Amino acid sequence: MSALSPPSTQDSHNKRERRKEARPGELLQAALELFVEKGYAATRAEEVATRAGVSKGTLFLYFSSKEDLFKAVIQSNLSRHLMAWNQEFEGFEGSSADMLAYGLTSWWTQIGSTLAGGITKLVMSEARNFPEIAAFYEREVVKPGQHLIERILQRGIDQGEFRPLDVHHACMSLVCAMMYLMMWKHSLGPCSAANPSFDPETFLLTHLNTLLNGIRQTSPSGTL
């Protein structure tokens, strides 16, 4: 076919099919951007469709409601990582301390430092007005995430790396550091130049080191 020849019907059909296959991902990306920018309540389905380059009717072919769309955003950007990390840690051969460090830095690079980190701030700010969304987030993200951290802490205890401790509250100590970073990135951080040397990964690992030095098993002589 020459450069001046019109595209074939088959070419046009293939492009439409590829476009159709891409739409769910495009809609989820547009929804993530708008939800984080404007919040759940203020984002309209029409805006998501417009940003994704489709009609509102097309959006509802894939997602039955705005709530359904938001839940899909949570699953696509958060839940899938937790599932992958649980599987990855099944075969992890390093120490439990290494496991925690790897988990925290992976969380930051794959979620916390990205736009997806703003989902947590959004859910926290609108939980009272949308309790079903908050409950879904707790089931999909909070409980699986805490369970994973608690598993790693318990592994350390069972293998003699850490002294016996309340794994639930130790887990919450790590979660607090993660929550702070998400609040910092999506609230105070962009609006303040008060601490330009602040490095999120260094903060996470410093927090972890402080916790580990409090829970690590000591030798009879008192040394680590």
N, C-alpha and C positions, 0 to 999 in steps of 0.2 A: 504494500500500500504506500503511495507517495505521501510526501509531507502535506500535500494539499487535500488529500482524500478525507472525507468525513469519517469519524469513528464508526466502527461497526456496531450493529445492534447488540452483538455479544459483548463487546467492550463496555458499552453503556450499562448493560445488565450486570456485568461483573463489578463495575464501580458502585452501582446501587447496592449490590449484595455486600460488598466490603463496608460501605457506609452504614448499612443496617446492622452489621455485626459490631461495628465500633460504637454504636449509639449508647448502649448501656454504660460503657466506660466514660464516654464523653459527658453523659448526664450526671454520673456520679462525681466527676471532676468539677463540673460546673456547680453542682449542689454543694460540694465541700467548700469551694471558694466562697460562695454566697453565704452559706451558713456561718462560716467563720467570720466573714466580713460584717454581716448584719445581724446575726443571731437567728435562732429558729423561728420565733414568732414573726419577725419582720421580713423574712424571706418568703416570697410568693412563688408558687409553682410556675407561673408565667415567666418570671425572671430567670428561673433555672433553664426553662426550655429555650428562651431567647439566647442566653449565653451559650448554650450547647448547639444553637443553630437549628433547632427543630420547633415544631408547633407544640402547644400545650397538650393537644390530643395525642401526639406521638409520645410525649412523656408518660401519659397515663396508660399507654399500651404496655409499658415496661414496669411502672410502679403505680399501684392502685390509689395512693394518696401521698401527701407530703410526709406524713409520719412514716409510711412504708419506705419512702425515698431516704429519709434520714436514717432509718434503721439499716438500710443497705449501705449507706455511707460509713456507718460505724463498723459494720462487718467487713467492708472492703478495705478500710484504712487501719483498723485496730484489731479486730478479732482474728483475722487471718495470720497476723504476726504472732499472736499468742499461741495459736495452734502449731505454727512452724517451730517456735522456740521450745515448746513442750516436746516435740518430736526430736529436735536437735539435742536437747539435754539428755535424752534417753541414752545416747551413745557418747556423751561427753566424758573424756578420760582424764581431764585435769582435776585439780583440787576444787573443793567447794568455794573457796575464796576466789579462785580464778573464774569459776562458773558465775559468781555474783558480779564480778567486774565485767566479764564479757556480756552478761545480760543487761547490765545498766548502760554500757556504752552502745550496745546494739539498739536498745530502746531509744537512746538519744538520737542516734544517726538515722534510724528508720522511722521514728514517730515524733519524739519530742522536738527535734530541730526542724521538722517539716510542718506544713500547714495542718496536717492531721492532729498535731499537738493541741491545736485550738479547739478541738471537739470537746475535750475535757472541761475547759473553761466555759464553753457554751452550755454544756449539760449542767454544770454547777450553778451557773447564773440563772437558768430557767427551769430548774428541777421542780420547784414548788408549783409552777404554773402548768407543767407537763409531766406529771408523776409517772405516766406510762413510759415516756421516753427515758426518764431517770431509772426506772425499774429495768428496762431493757438494757441500758448501759451497764447497770450493776451486774446483770446476768452474763452479758457478753464480754465485758472488759474487767470490771473490778474483781469479781470473784475468781475468774480464771487467772488473772494476773497475780493476785495475792496467793492463790494456791500454788502457783509456780515458784514464787519466792520462798514460801514456807517449805516446799519440798526441798529446795536447795539448802536452806538452813538446817532442816532435819537431817539431810544427807551428811552435812558437816558434823552434826552432833553424833550421828550413828557411826561415823568413821573416826571419831576421836579428834577431829580438827577443832571443833568448837565445844565449849563447855555447855552443859544443859541450861536451857533458857526458855522463856516463853516465846516460841517462834512467831506467834501471831503478832505480838507487840513489837518484836524485833523487825518483822516484815513491815509494820506500819511506819517504823522509823525510816526505812528506805523509801517507802511510798511517799512520805512527806517531802523528801528531797526531790523526788520526781514531780510532785505537785507544785512545789515552789518554782521549779524551772519552767513548767508550762505557764504558770501565772506570770513569771518574769518575762518570758518570750512574747506572750500575747497580751500583756497589759503594761507593766512598768518599763520593761526593757526598751521598747521602741520609742518611749517618751522621755527617756532619761539618759544623760551622758555622765551620770555621777560616778559610775564605776566601769570605765572603759576597759580595764584589764581583766574583768570578770570572764572566766572561761567555764562554760557549763560542764564539759567533760572532766576538767580538773576538780570542779566542785563535787561532782558525783563520786569520783574516786577518792577524794579527801574524806567525804562523808562516810563512804564505805570503809576506808581505812580506820577511821575513828571508831566505827561500830566493831570492826573485826578485832581491834586491839582490846576491846572490852569483852569479847566473847570467846576469843581463841583460848584453847586449852593450854595451860602452862605446865612446865616440867616441875618435878619436885623441888628444884632449886629456885623456882620462881621466875625463871626466864622463859621466853616464848620458844 
